[in-house]
Amino acid sequence: SKEKLVHYLRGMGQEWREDLSNHEPKYKRNRVRLQLIPLLEELCGGKEALAARMNGLSHQSMQLQQWMEEVEPPLPQGPRPGKRSLPLAMFYGETRELLRNSI
């Protein structure tokens, strides 16, 4: 966190330097930090809830990637050109949460 970095720098005899453009929503990275992340935190119920949700989505993404790599023979073409689709039978036995967020 920023607080940890400031504390570390002070311990090394250095001062924190703030780029004034960090507070302007002019740049996409700033809009994400200043507007999008706070909105997502609000919608999810706080920082911890957003972190848990993001970790869950990361796990689901890794699981889907693993399934994609395990499919033999290669997946058939999906309904969109250039896209492939997983057979729904692969999801049987998985949690409702994974199904709800994957389809």
DSSP file with accessible surface (Angstrom, degrees, kcal/mol):
  #  RESIDUE AA STRUCTURE BP1 BP2  ACC     N-H-->O    O-->H-N    N-H-->O    O-->H-N    TCO  KAPPA ALPHA  PHI   PSI    X-CA   Y-CA   Z-CA
    1    1 A S     >        0   0   89      0, 0.0     4,-2.0     0, 0.0     5,-0.2   0.000 360.0 360.0 360.0 164.6    0.0    0.0    0.0
    2    2 A K  H  >  +     0   0   94      1,-0.2     4,-2.8     2,-0.2     5,-0.2   0.895 360.0  56.9 -61.3 -39.9    1.0    3.6   -0.3
    3    3 A E  H  > S+     0   0  137      1,-0.2     4,-2.4     2,-0.2    -1,-0.2   0.898 106.5  49.2 -60.6 -40.3    1.2    4.0    3.4
    4    4 A K  H  > S+     0   0  155      2,-0.2     4,-2.6     1,-0.2    -1,-0.2   0.897 111.3  49.5 -65.3 -40.3    3.7    1.1    3.6
    5    5 A L  H  X S+     0   0   93     -4,-2.0     4,-2.8     2,-0.2    -2,-0.2   0.920 111.2  48.6 -64.9 -43.5    5.8    2.7    0.9
    6    6 A V  H  X S+     0   0   21     -4,-2.8     4,-2.5     2,-0.2     5,-0.2   0.934 112.8  48.6 -61.5 -45.1    5.8    6.1    2.6
    7    7 A H  H  X S+     0   0  145     -4,-2.4     4,-2.1    -5,-0.2    -2,-0.2   0.920 112.3  48.7 -61.0 -44.9    6.8    4.4    5.9
    8    8 A Y  H  X S+     0   0  143     -4,-2.6     4,-1.2     2,-0.2    -2,-0.2   0.934 111.6  48.8 -61.0 -47.6    9.6    2.5    4.2
    9    9 A L  H ><>S+     0   0   48     -4,-2.8     5,-3.1     1,-0.2     3,-0.6   0.913 110.1  50.8 -60.8 -44.0   10.9    5.6    2.4
   10   10 A R  H ><5S+     0   0  149     -4,-2.5     3,-1.5     1,-0.3    -1,-0.2   0.879 106.4  55.6 -61.3 -38.2   10.9    7.6    5.6
   11   11 A G  H 3<5S+     0   0   69     -4,-2.1    -1,-0.3     1,-0.3    -2,-0.2   0.778 108.1  49.2 -63.6 -25.9   12.8    4.8    7.3
   12   12 A M  T <<5S-     0   0  114     -4,-1.2    -1,-0.3    -3,-0.6    -2,-0.2   0.334 123.8-105.9 -92.5   4.0   15.4    5.1    4.6
   13   13 A G  T < 5S+     0   0   64     -3,-1.5     2,-0.3     1,-0.3    -3,-0.2   0.692  81.8 124.1  79.8  19.4   15.6    8.9    5.1
   14   14 A Q      < -     0   0  116     -5,-3.1     2,-0.3    -6,-0.2    -1,-0.3  -0.758  54.2-131.9-111.4 157.3   13.7    9.6    1.9
   15   15 A E        -     0   0  134     -2,-0.3     2,-0.3    -3,-0.1    -9,-0.0  -0.818  24.2-111.0-106.6 149.1   10.5   11.6    1.3
   16   16 A W        -     0   0   83     -2,-0.3     2,-0.5   -10,-0.1   -10,-0.0  -0.567  27.8-152.5 -73.9 136.9    7.5   10.5   -0.7
   17   17 A R        -     0   0  227     -2,-0.3     2,-0.5     2,-0.0    -1,-0.0  -0.970   6.0-154.5-115.6 123.5    7.0   12.5   -3.9
   18   18 A E        -     0   0   63     -2,-0.5     2,-0.6     3,-0.0     3,-0.0  -0.853  11.1-138.3-100.7 126.6    3.5   12.8   -5.2
   19   19 A D    >   -     0   0   88     -2,-0.5     3,-2.1     1,-0.2     4,-0.2  -0.734  12.9-146.3 -79.7 118.2    2.8   13.3   -8.9
   20   20 A L  G >  S+     0   0  135     -2,-0.6     3,-1.5     1,-0.3    -1,-0.2   0.784  94.3  68.2 -61.0 -25.0    0.0   15.9   -9.0
   21   21 A S  G >  S+     0   0   21      1,-0.3     3,-1.6     2,-0.2    -1,-0.3   0.704  80.9  78.9 -69.0 -15.0   -1.4   14.3  -12.2
   22   22 A N  G <  S+     0   0   37     -3,-2.1    -1,-0.3     1,-0.3    -2,-0.2   0.720  91.4  52.4 -63.0 -20.4   -2.4   11.2  -10.0
   23   23 A H  G <  S+     0   0  114     -3,-1.5    -1,-0.3    -4,-0.2    -2,-0.2   0.409  92.0  89.3 -97.5   1.8   -5.4   13.1   -8.8
   24   24 A E    X   -     0   0   92     -3,-1.6     3,-0.9    -4,-0.1     6,-0.1  -0.861  68.4-146.0-102.6 130.7   -6.7   14.1  -12.2
   25   25 A P  T 3  S+     0   0   64      0, 0.0     6,-0.1     0, 0.0    -1,-0.1   0.233  74.6 106.2 -78.0  20.9   -9.2   11.8  -14.0
   26   26 A K  T 3  S+     0   0  142     -5,-0.2     2,-0.3     4,-0.1    -5,-0.0   0.856  71.3  58.4 -66.8 -35.5   -7.6   12.8  -17.3
   27   27 A Y  S <> S-     0   0   88     -3,-0.9     4,-2.2    -6,-0.3     3,-0.5  -0.733  84.2-127.0-102.5 146.4   -5.7    9.5  -17.7
   28   28 A K  H  > S+     0   0  162     -2,-0.3     4,-2.5     1,-0.2     5,-0.2   0.891 109.4  55.8 -57.4 -42.9   -7.4    6.1  -17.9
   29   29 A R  H  > S+     0   0  136      1,-0.2     4,-1.9     2,-0.2    -1,-0.2   0.884 110.0  47.0 -59.8 -36.0   -5.2    4.6  -15.1
   30   30 A N  H  > S+     0   0    0     -3,-0.5     4,-3.5     2,-0.2     5,-0.3   0.886 109.4  52.6 -72.9 -39.2   -6.3    7.4  -12.8
   31   31 A R  H  X>S+     0   0  106     -4,-2.2     4,-2.6     2,-0.2     5,-2.0   0.898 109.6  50.4 -63.2 -37.8  -10.0    7.0  -13.7
   32   32 A V  I  <>S+     0   0   65     -4,-2.5     5,-2.9     3,-0.2    -2,-0.2   0.958 117.7  39.0 -62.1 -49.6   -9.7    3.3  -12.9
   33   33 A R  I  <5S+     0   0  106     -4,-1.9    -2,-0.2    -5,-0.2    -1,-0.2   0.900 125.2  36.8 -68.1 -41.1   -8.1    4.1   -9.5
   34   34 A L  I  <5S+     0   0   68     -4,-3.5    -3,-0.2    -5,-0.1    -2,-0.2   0.781 135.6   9.8 -86.1 -28.7  -10.2    7.1   -8.6
   35   35 A Q  I  X5S+     0   0  107     -4,-2.6     4,-1.7    -5,-0.3    -3,-0.2   0.772 123.5  46.2-119.4 -51.2  -13.6    6.1  -10.0
   36   36 A L  I  ><S+     0   0   80     -5,-2.0     4,-2.8     2,-0.2     5,-0.2   0.946 111.8  47.7 -69.0 -50.1  -13.9    2.5  -11.1
   37   37 A I  H  ><S+     0   0   64     -5,-2.9     4,-2.7     1,-0.2     5,-0.2   0.940 112.7  48.8 -61.5 -45.5  -12.3    0.7   -8.2
   38   38 A P  H  > S+     0   0   54      0, 0.0     4,-2.3     0, 0.0    -1,-0.2   0.910 112.2  50.2 -60.3 -36.9  -14.3    2.7   -5.6
   39   39 A L  H  X S+     0   0   81     -4,-1.7     4,-2.7     2,-0.2    -2,-0.2   0.937 111.0  48.0 -64.7 -45.3  -17.5    1.9   -7.5
   40   40 A L  H  X S+     0   0   63     -4,-2.8     4,-2.2     1,-0.2    -1,-0.2   0.905 110.9  51.7 -61.9 -40.2  -16.6   -1.8   -7.6
   41   41 A E  H  X>S+     0   0   46     -4,-2.7     5,-3.6    -5,-0.2     4,-1.4   0.924 111.0  48.2 -61.6 -42.3  -15.8   -1.8   -3.9
   42   42 A E  H  <5S+     0   0  149     -4,-2.3     3,-0.3    -5,-0.2    -2,-0.2   0.935 113.0  47.1 -63.1 -45.4  -19.2   -0.2   -3.2
   43   43 A L  H  <5S+     0   0  124     -4,-2.7    -1,-0.2     1,-0.2    -2,-0.2   0.833 115.8  44.8 -67.4 -32.3  -21.1   -2.6   -5.4
   44   44 A C  H  <5S-     0   0   49     -4,-2.2    -1,-0.2    -5,-0.2    -2,-0.2   0.624 120.4-102.8 -87.6 -16.4  -19.3   -5.6   -3.8
   45   45 A G  T  <5S-     0   0   64     -4,-1.4    -3,-0.2    -3,-0.3     4,-0.2   0.739  77.8 -32.1 101.7  24.2  -19.6   -4.5   -0.2
   46   46 A G  S  ><S-     0   0   25     -5,-3.6     4,-2.3    -6,-0.2     5,-0.2  -0.480  80.6 -64.3 122.0 171.4  -16.1   -3.2    0.5
   47   47 A K  H  > S+     0   0  138      1,-0.2     4,-2.7     2,-0.2     5,-0.2   0.898 128.6  49.3 -61.1 -45.2  -12.5   -3.7   -0.3
   48   48 A E  H  > S+     0   0  152      1,-0.2     4,-2.6     2,-0.2    -1,-0.2   0.905 111.3  49.6 -64.5 -39.8  -12.3   -7.2    1.3
   49   49 A A  H  > S+     0   0   38      2,-0.2     4,-2.4     1,-0.2    -1,-0.2   0.904 111.7  48.5 -66.2 -39.7  -15.4   -8.3   -0.6
   50   50 A L  H  X S+     0   0   21     -4,-2.3     4,-2.8     2,-0.2     5,-0.2   0.931 111.5  49.9 -65.6 -42.8  -14.0   -7.0   -3.9
   51   51 A A  H  X S+     0   0   49     -4,-2.7     4,-2.5     1,-0.2    -2,-0.2   0.922 111.8  48.3 -61.6 -42.4  -10.7   -8.7   -3.3
   52   52 A A  H  X S+     0   0   60     -4,-2.6     4,-2.4     2,-0.2    -1,-0.2   0.914 112.1  49.4 -64.1 -40.8  -12.5  -12.0   -2.5
   53   53 A R  H  X S+     0   0   83     -4,-2.4     4,-2.5     2,-0.2    -2,-0.2   0.924 111.4  48.4 -64.7 -43.6  -14.6  -11.6   -5.7
   54   54 A M  H  X S+     0   0  103     -4,-2.8     4,-2.3     1,-0.2    -1,-0.2   0.901 111.4  50.3 -64.9 -39.7  -11.5  -10.9   -7.8
   55   55 A N  H  X S+     0   0  114     -4,-2.5     4,-2.4    -5,-0.2    -1,-0.2   0.903 110.3  50.8 -63.8 -40.7   -9.7  -13.9   -6.3
   56   56 A G  H  X S+     0   0   28     -4,-2.4     4,-2.4     2,-0.2    -2,-0.2   0.917 110.6  48.1 -62.1 -43.2  -12.8  -16.1   -7.0
   57   57 A L  H  X S+     0   0   62     -4,-2.5     4,-2.5     2,-0.2    -2,-0.2   0.888 110.0  52.6 -65.4 -37.4  -12.9  -14.9  -10.6
   58   58 A S  H  X S+     0   0   60     -4,-2.3     4,-2.4     2,-0.2    -2,-0.2   0.930 109.8  48.8 -63.0 -43.7   -9.1  -15.6  -11.0
   59   59 A H  H  X S+     0   0  112     -4,-2.4     4,-2.5     1,-0.2    -2,-0.2   0.925 111.5  49.5 -61.6 -44.1   -9.6  -19.1   -9.7
   60   60 A Q  H  X S+     0   0   17     -4,-2.4     4,-2.7     1,-0.2    -1,-0.2   0.910 109.8  51.5 -62.3 -40.6  -12.5  -19.7  -12.1
   61   61 A S  H  X S+     0   0   77     -4,-2.5     4,-2.4     1,-0.2    -1,-0.2   0.924 110.6  47.9 -63.3 -43.3  -10.5  -18.4  -15.0
   62   62 A M  H  X S+     0   0  116     -4,-2.4     4,-2.4     2,-0.2    -1,-0.2   0.899 111.6  51.0 -64.4 -39.7   -7.6  -20.7  -14.2
   63   63 A Q  H  X S+     0   0   37     -4,-2.5     4,-2.4     2,-0.2    -2,-0.2   0.935 111.1  47.5 -63.5 -45.1  -10.1  -23.7  -13.9
   64   64 A L  H  X S+     0   0   43     -4,-2.7     4,-2.5     2,-0.2    -2,-0.2   0.910 111.1  51.5 -63.2 -40.3  -11.6  -22.9  -17.3
   65   65 A Q  H  X S+     0   0  105     -4,-2.4     4,-2.0    -5,-0.2    -1,-0.2   0.927 109.5  50.4 -62.0 -42.6   -8.2  -22.6  -18.8
   66   66 A Q  H  X S+     0   0   90     -4,-2.4     4,-1.6     1,-0.2    -2,-0.2   0.925 110.5  49.3 -60.9 -44.8   -7.2  -26.0  -17.4
   67   67 A W  H  X S+     0   0   17     -4,-2.4     4,-1.1     1,-0.2    -1,-0.2   0.908 108.6  53.4 -61.1 -41.8  -10.4  -27.5  -18.8
   68   68 A M  H  < S+     0   0   72     -4,-2.5     3,-0.3     1,-0.2    -1,-0.2   0.893 110.5  47.2 -60.5 -38.8   -9.7  -26.0  -22.2
   69   69 A E  H  < S+     0   0  134     -4,-2.0    -1,-0.2     1,-0.2    -2,-0.2   0.772 111.0  52.2 -74.0 -26.3   -6.2  -27.6  -22.2
   70   70 A E  H  < S+     0   0  106     -4,-1.6    -1,-0.2    -3,-0.2     2,-0.2   0.642  80.5 112.4 -84.9 -15.7   -7.5  -31.0  -21.1
   71   71 A V     <  -     0   0   25     -4,-1.1     4,-0.2    -3,-0.3    -3,-0.0  -0.410  58.1-144.6 -67.4 126.0  -10.2  -31.3  -23.8
   72   72 A E  S    S+     0   0  158     -2,-0.2    -2,-0.0     2,-0.1    -3,-0.0  -0.996  79.7  31.5-131.1 131.2   -9.5  -34.1  -26.3
   73   73 A P  S    S-     0   0   99      0, 0.0    -3,-0.0     0, 0.0     0, 0.0   0.635 114.8 -88.8 -68.6 176.5  -10.1  -33.9  -29.1
   74   74 A P        -     0   0  100      0, 0.0    -2,-0.1     0, 0.0    -5,-0.1  -0.122  56.0 -87.4 -52.2 150.1   -9.8  -30.2  -29.6
   75   75 A L        -     0   0   10     -7,-0.2    11,-0.1    -4,-0.2     3,-0.1  -0.253  43.9-114.0 -61.0 143.4  -12.9  -28.2  -29.0
   76   76 A P        -     0   0   84      0, 0.0     9,-1.3     0, 0.0    -1,-0.1  -0.314  44.4 -81.2 -71.4 162.3  -15.4  -27.8  -31.8
   77   77 A Q  B     -A   84   0A 108      7,-0.2     7,-0.3     1,-0.1     0, 0.0  -0.387  49.1-135.2 -62.0 140.0  -16.0  -24.4  -33.3
   78   78 A G        -     0   0   17      5,-4.1     5,-0.2     2,-0.4     4,-0.1  -0.169  34.9 -84.1 -85.2-173.7  -18.5  -22.3  -31.2
   79   79 A P  S    S+     0   0  130      0, 0.0     5,-0.1     0, 0.0    -2,-0.1   0.722 113.9  66.9 -68.8 -19.5  -21.4  -20.2  -32.5
   80   80 A R  S >  S-     0   0  162      1,-0.1     3,-2.1     3,-0.0    -2,-0.4  -0.858 100.3-100.0-103.5 138.0  -19.0  -17.3  -33.2
   81   81 A P  T 3  S+     0   0  128      0, 0.0     3,-0.1     0, 0.0    -1,-0.1  -0.237 106.9  11.5 -55.7 133.3  -16.4  -17.5  -35.9
   82   82 A G  T 3  S+     0   0   65      1,-0.2     2,-0.3    -4,-0.1    -5,-0.0   0.425 105.4 109.9  81.4  -2.3  -12.9  -18.3  -34.5
   83   83 A K    <   -     0   0  112     -3,-2.1    -5,-4.1    -5,-0.2     2,-0.3  -0.810  52.2-154.2-107.2 147.8  -14.3  -19.1  -31.0
   84   84 A R  B     -A   77   0A 128     -2,-0.3     2,-0.4    -7,-0.3    -7,-0.2  -0.824   9.1-146.7-116.0 157.5  -14.4  -22.5  -29.4
   85   85 A S        -     0   0   49     -9,-1.3     3,-0.0    -2,-0.3    -2,-0.0  -0.963  10.9-126.3-131.0 145.3  -16.9  -23.7  -26.7
   86   86 A L        -     0   0   33     -2,-0.4     2,-0.2   -11,-0.1   -18,-0.0  -0.687  33.9-111.8 -82.6 138.5  -16.7  -26.1  -23.8
   87   87 A P    >   -     0   0   63      0, 0.0     3,-1.8     0, 0.0     4,-0.3  -0.469  22.2-129.4 -67.2 136.9  -19.3  -28.9  -23.6
   88   88 A L  G >  S+     0   0  105      1,-0.3     3,-2.2     2,-0.2     4,-0.5   0.794 102.4  74.8 -60.2 -26.0  -21.6  -28.2  -20.6
   89   89 A A  G >  S+     0   0   63      1,-0.3     3,-1.1     2,-0.2    -1,-0.3   0.807  84.4  66.7 -58.1 -25.7  -21.0  -31.8  -19.4
   90   90 A M  G <  S+     0   0   51     -3,-1.8    -1,-0.3     1,-0.2    -2,-0.2   0.748  96.5  55.7 -66.6 -21.5  -17.6  -30.7  -18.2
   91   91 A F  G X  S+     0   0   13     -3,-2.2     3,-2.3    -4,-0.3    -1,-0.2   0.592  76.4 119.0 -88.5 -11.5  -19.3  -28.5  -15.6
   92   92 A Y  T <  S+     0   0  180     -3,-1.1     3,-0.1    -4,-0.5    -3,-0.0  -0.299  79.3  21.9 -58.7 135.0  -21.3  -31.2  -14.0
   93   93 A G  T 3  S+     0   0   85      1,-0.3    -1,-0.3     0, 0.0     2,-0.1   0.340  96.9 120.6  90.7  -8.1  -20.3  -31.5  -10.3
   94   94 A E  S <  S-     0   0   74     -3,-2.3    -1,-0.3     1,-0.1    -3,-0.0  -0.461  72.7 -85.3 -84.9 164.2  -18.9  -28.0  -10.1
   95   95 A T     >  -     0   0   90     -2,-0.1     4,-2.1     1,-0.1     5,-0.2  -0.229  29.3-120.2 -67.9 154.7  -20.3  -25.5   -7.7
   96   96 A R  H  > S+     0   0  218      1,-0.2     4,-3.3     2,-0.2     5,-0.2   0.865 113.5  59.5 -59.7 -37.4  -23.2  -23.3   -8.6
   97   97 A E  H  > S+     0   0   79      2,-0.2     4,-2.1     1,-0.2    -1,-0.2   0.936 105.6  46.7 -60.0 -45.3  -21.0  -20.2   -8.1
   98   98 A L  H  > S+     0   0    8      1,-0.2     4,-1.1     2,-0.2    -1,-0.2   0.942 115.6  45.9 -63.1 -44.9  -18.7  -21.4  -10.9
   99   99 A L  H >X S+     0   0   54     -4,-2.1     4,-1.6     1,-0.2     3,-0.6   0.932 111.5  51.5 -62.6 -46.4  -21.5  -22.2  -13.2
  100  100 A R  H 3< S+     0   0  161     -4,-3.3    -1,-0.2     1,-0.2    -2,-0.2   0.885 117.5  38.5 -60.9 -37.0  -23.3  -18.9  -12.5
  101  101 A N  H 3< S+     0   0   42     -4,-2.1    -1,-0.2    -5,-0.2    -2,-0.2   0.554 115.3  52.6 -93.0  -7.4  -20.2  -16.9  -13.2
  102  102 A S  H <<        0   0   35     -4,-1.1    -2,-0.2    -3,-0.6    -1,-0.2   0.697 360.0 360.0-100.5 -23.5  -18.9  -18.9  -16.1
  103  103 A I     <        0   0  141     -4,-1.6     0, 0.0    -5,-0.2     0, 0.0  -0.739 360.0 360.0-101.2 360.0  -21.9  -19.1  -18.4
